[in-house]
Amino acid sequence: MTRFIASLTLVFMTLTLPVSAQAACYADYKAKRDQPYELHYGVMQVSACDKGAATEEVRGRLAQAGWVLLNVVSVFDDGGLADRKANAGPYYLRF
């Protein structure tokens, strides 16, 4: 009986884990600004691992800082984060 209760407790605890335990999602993107004319490549953490949803999120966050999104290159998880750090420079997780 004790094993049954322990097993049931373990199942209950597993089912009630927070959803935030899911892997983080990131998007790499290209953006521009007209005054003065500038281009940049950046990496941003996003709430959805879907390219369409991430595009809207990136567009909105960049617009608040005066940037125009040109395109979202890709959406990826933690595994691709380190490879993009050098290329993104100061725009690595900036927004």
N, C-alpha and C positions, 0 to 999 in steps of 0.2 A: 504494500500500500504506500509506503514511504517513497519508493521509486516512482510510482504513478503520480504522486503529488509533485515530486521534484520535476518529472518530465513535463507535467502540465504547466508548472510554473515557468519552466524554460521556454516552452512554446508561447505562453502568454507574453513573456518579456520580449521575445523576438518579434512578435507581431506588433508590439507597441513602441518599437524603436522609432525615433523621429525620422521624418522623410529627409531631413537635411543630411543624412548620412550618405546620400547619393554623391557621385563624383561631380566635381565642379566642371563647368563648361566655360570655354573661352572662344572668342572670335578674333581672327586677325583681319585687318581691314586697311583700306587706303582712303585718305581724305584730303580735301583741299580747303584753302581759305583764299579769298580774293584780295583783301586789303591788309597787308601786302600779300602778293601771290606766294603761297607756300603749299607744298605737298608733304604728306607724311604717311608712314606705315606704322600701325600700332597694333597692340594686343589689348583686349578688354575682357574682363570676366562678365559673362552674361547669365541670365537666369534660365534660358532654354537652350538645349542642344540641337535645336532645329534652325536651319539657316534662315528661313523666312522670318521666324519670330526674332531671331538674333539681329537680323538686319534692321528691323523696326526699332529695337532697343538701342542698337549702336547709333542709328540715325538720330534718335531723340537726344541721347546723351552728348553726342558731338555738336549738335545744333545749339545746345545750351552754352557751349564754349566758343561759338562762332565758326565752327567747321562744317563742311558739307561732305557727307559720305559719298565716295565714289563707288566703292563696292566692298562687300564682305568676301574675303578670299576663301576662308574656310571656318568651320566650327569644329572644335576638338576638345579633348579632355586634358587632364594633367600631364599625360604622356608626351604631348607635343609642346608643352609650355617652355621648357628650357631651350629647345632648339631655336625658338623665335626671339629670345631675349636680346641678343646682340643686334639683330636687324631692327628691332623696334626702338632701341635706344631710349630716349626720354619719354617715349609714348608707350612704353611697356607698363601695362596696368595703370596708366595715368588717369583714365576716365572711368 
